[in-house]
Amino acid sequence: MQEIQDYLQYLGTHRNLSPKTIESYERDLIQFWEFAQEQLEILERPQTAASIDKYLVRDYLAYLTIEGYARSSIARILSAIRGFSRYLYKREVISVDFGISVHAPRQESRLPDVMTIDEIEQFLSRNVPGSTPALQGRNQAIFEVLYATGIRVSELVGLDLDDVDLSNQFIRVMGKGQKERIVPIGEYALTSVETYCSQYRQELTEPWETALFVNSRGHRLTTRGVQYILDTYAEHLHIHKNISPHTFRHSFATHLLDNGADLRSVQELLGHASLSTTQIYTRISKGHLKSVYNKAHPRA
């Protein structure tokens, strides 16, 4: 469908969305259009965007529910459909915005997993798994950077050598929508990164490689590679939680708030465009306070 390709091009050039996000939009919209084509054929209506209405969109959401899609996935798909519909309406491809009056399913209220300080210490203090000292040094630096900065795993693997400023104690991060931000990094993480770069990194890769973190073959480490490292280490430590790079990010934000950091500062550090996205961590922090109260107060 040409309109989908036009919309994807618009997202890249005007909305500055990342290639990964655009791929997700493309996948969701193509699946929706395939469903719409089948339904329009049954209804004996032209297989064009102008034939789509809100009832067809609702039928698609019902179909996704029957197929077992999570509510969060359905909400994401509906968001893509709404954006596409709005784009078509503004360009007068369709006369009625078919996505405007369709509501997303209510989302489950889920708090992200957070590691305790003791669990964080296990990751940062114990012997790090790795088949060689070089890989162990790299893994230690990865864990330290994830917890010290709260950056996303995509931002971590995107770091280049010249993104780390050891003298001024910050890293330059390219976030969502190609938005650059400067993130401070603590002394423990800096020391770990400096040790990795000076003692181990040259054993893993060639001088021309720009990536900060590389795999055992000398190429830039991937997000999947980072998750594999974390899985291996969590199993080694017998930590029975679903530990992901995002768990470090959640823990970073929650521990800052628990120790008195203000919400605006945490928002800037995380690179959130909206303060409401950061506010979920206040719920976690309050939950921690309640837990402490219940354990410590004699008449709780």
KANORQUI-V650018 format. One line per field, one symbol per residue. ss: DSSP state (H for helix, E for strand, - for the rest). Layout:
ss=???
This chain:
ss=-HHHHHHHHHHHH-----HHHHHHHHHHHHHHHHHHHHHHHH------HHH--HHHHHHHHHHHHH----HHHHHHHHHHHHHHHHHHHH--------------------------HHHHHHHHH-------HHHHHHHHHHHHHHHHH---HHHHH--EHHHEE----EEEEE-HHH-EEEEE--HHHHHHHHHHHHHHHHHH------E--E-----E--HHHHHHHHHHHHHHH-------HHHHHHHHHHHHHH----HHHHHHHH----HHHH-HHHHHHHHHHHHHHHHH----
